[in-house]
Amino acid sequence: MLPTHTTRGRGSTGSLRTTVKAVKDGYWRWNFTGTSTTGPAKATGDYVDVRP
C-alpha cells in the first residue's frame, strides 16, 4: 500500500481537500492559475517523506 497525503485548505469563499498517493519524497502544494475574475495563488508547500 502506498502512503497517502491529505491536504485541506480554506479560502475566503470555500474549502479545498484532496488525497493523493505519495510515491516519492517532496513538497506538495495547491497551485491556482487564476481566472478572469480571480488572481493566481500558490499555497505554502507541505513536505512529504515517503517511507518503505
MITOR-721913 format. One record per atom (N, C-alpha, C): residue number from 1; residue in three letters; x, y, z. Coordinates in steps of 0.05 Angstrom, whole numbers, plus 5000, padded with zeros to 4 digits. Each point is the difference from the previous one (the first is absolute). Example, Ala and Ser with C-alpha at 12.3 -4.5 7.8 and 13.67 -1.06 7.14 Angstrom:
BEGIN
REC    i   aa  east  north    up
REC    1  ALA  5264   4886  5156
REC    1  ALA  4982   5024  5000
REC    1  ALA  5018   5024  5000
REC    2  SER  4993   5021  4986
REC    2  SER  5016   5024  5001
REC    2  SER  4985   5022  5014
//
This chain:
BEGIN
REC    i   aa  east  north    up
REC    1  MET  5017   4976  5000
REC    1  MET  4983   5024  5000
REC    1  MET  5018   5025  5000
REC    2  LEU  4993   5019  4984
REC    2  LEU  5015   5025  4998
REC    2  LEU  4990   5020  5022
REC    3  PRO  5019   5015  5011
REC    3  PRO  4992   5021  5019
REC    3  PRO  4982   5021  4986
REC    4  THR  4983   5013  5015
REC    4  THR  4983   5021  4989
REC    4  THR  5005   5026  5016
REC    5  HIS  4995   5022  4986
REC    5  HIS  5003   5026  5012
REC    5  HIS  4974   5015  4996
REC    6  THR  4988   5009  5022
REC    6  THR  4975   5015  4998
REC    6  THR  5005   5029  5007
REC    7  THR  4991   5018  4983
REC    7  THR  5004   5028  5005
REC    7  THR  4972   5014  5001
REC    8  ARG  4997   5017  5018
REC    8  ARG  4975   5016  5002
REC    8  ARG  5008   5029  4999
REC    9  GLY  4984   5016  4986
REC    9  GLY  5005   5028  4999
REC    9  GLY  4973   5015  5001
REC   10  ARG  5000   5024  5009
REC   10  ARG  4975   5015  5000
REC   10  ARG  5006   5029  4990
REC   11  GLY  4986   5008  4980
REC   11  GLY  5003   5027  4989
REC   11  GLY  4977   5017  5011
REC   12  SER  4999   5024  4990
REC   12  SER  4979   5018  5010
REC   12  SER  4972   4993  4989
REC   13  THR  4999   4983  4980
REC   13  THR  4974   4993  4989
REC   13  THR  4994   4970  4999
REC   14  GLY  5017   4984  5013
REC   14  GLY  4994   4971  5000
REC   14  GLY  5023   4984  5010
REC   15  SER  4999   4974  4996
REC   15  SER  5020   4981  5010
REC   15  SER  5011   4983  4978
REC   16  LEU  5024   4990  5005
REC   16  LEU  5012   4981  4982
REC   16  LEU  5009   4976  5016
REC   17  ARG  4998   4976  4987
REC   17  ARG  5010   4976  5014
REC   17  ARG  5007   4979  4978
REC   18  THR  5022   4987  5004
REC   18  THR  5007   4978  4981
REC   18  THR  5017   4979  5015
REC   19  THR  5000   4976  4990
REC   19  THR  5017   4979  5009
REC   19  THR  5014   4988  4976
REC   20  VAL  5026   4999  5001
REC   20  VAL  5016   4989  4978
REC   20  VAL  5019   4979  5011
REC   21  LYS  5008   4981  4982
REC   21  LYS  5019   4980  5008
REC   21  LYS  5028   5011  4996
REC   22  ALA  5016   5001  5021
REC   22  ALA  5027   5010  4999
REC   22  ALA  5019   4976  4992
REC   23  VAL  5015   5004  4979
REC   23  VAL  5018   4979  4991
REC   23  VAL  5030   5008  5003
REC   24  LYS  5005   5025  5007
REC   24  LYS  5027   5009  5005
REC   24  LYS  5000   5024  5018
REC   25  ASP  5022   5005  5014
REC   25  ASP  5003   5023  5017
REC   25  ASP  4998   5026  4984
REC   26  GLY  4990   5021  5013
REC   26  GLY  4999   5026  4986
REC   26  GLY  4980   5018  5013
REC   27  TYR  4998   5024  4989
REC   27  TYR  4981   5020  5009
REC   27  TYR  4975   4999  4983
REC   28  TRP  4977   5003  5012
REC   28  TRP  4974   5000  4987
REC   28  TRP  4985   5025  5008
REC   29  ARG  4988   5013  4980
REC   29  ARG  4985   5024  5007
REC   29  ARG  4978   5006  4979
REC   30  TRP  4981   5016  5008
REC   30  TRP  4979   5009  4982
REC   30  TRP  5012   5021  4982
REC   31  ASN  4992   4999  4974
REC   31  ASN  5008   5021  4981
REC   31  ASN  4976   5007  4983
REC   32  PHE  4989   5024  5005
REC   32  PHE  4977   5010  4985
REC   32  PHE  5010   5020  4979
REC   33  THR  4995   4995  4975
REC   33  THR  5010   5017  4979
REC   33  THR  4984   5025  4995
REC   34  GLY  4977   5002  5012
REC   34  GLY  4983   5024  4998
REC   34  GLY  4979   4998  4978
REC   35  THR  4982   5019  5001
REC   35  THR  4979   5003  4980
REC   35  THR  4998   5029  4992
REC   36  SER  4981   5006  4984
REC   36  SER  4996   5028  4991
REC   36  SER  4992   5018  5023
REC   37  THR  4989   4989  5022
REC   37  THR  4991   5016  5022
REC   37  THR  5015   4995  5026
REC   38  THR  5017   4980  5001
REC   38  THR  5016   4993  5024
REC   38  THR  5029   4996  4993
REC   39  GLY  5017   5013  5015
REC   39  GLY  5029   4998  4994
REC   39  GLY  5011   4973  5008
REC   40  PRO  5025   4994  4991
REC   40  PRO  5013   4974  5006
REC   40  PRO  5008   4999  5030
REC   41  ALA  5004   4976  5010
REC   41  ALA  5009   4996  5028
REC   41  ALA  5014   4974  5002
REC   42  LYS  5021   4999  5018
REC   42  LYS  5014   4976  5006
REC   42  LYS  5001   4997  5030
REC   43  ALA  4993   4976  5009
REC   43  ALA  5000   4995  5029
REC   43  ALA  5029   4993  5009
REC   44  THR  5005   5003  5026
REC   44  THR  5025   4991  5011
REC   44  THR  5003   4970  4997
REC   45  GLY  5023   4990  4994
REC   45  GLY  5004   4972  4995
REC   45  GLY  5000   4983  5026
REC   46  ASP  4991   4976  4997
REC   46  ASP  5002   4980  5022
REC   46  ASP  5020   4979  4991
REC   47  TYR  5020   4994  5017
REC   47  TYR  5020   4980  4993
REC   47  TYR  4989   4973  5007
REC   48  VAL  5003   4981  4981
REC   48  VAL  4991   4972  5004
REC   48  VAL  5024   4982  4998
REC   49  ASP  5004   4984  5022
REC   49  ASP  5022   4981  5001
REC   49  ASP  4989   4972  4997
REC   50  VAL  5004   4988  4977
REC   50  VAL  4989   4973  4995
REC   50  VAL  5020   4980  5011
REC   51  ARG  4990   4982  5017
REC   51  ARG  5016   4980  5013
REC   51  ARG  4993   4972  4990
REC   52  PRO  5019   4982  4998
REC   52  PRO  4994   4973  4990
REC   52  PRO  4982   4985  5020
//
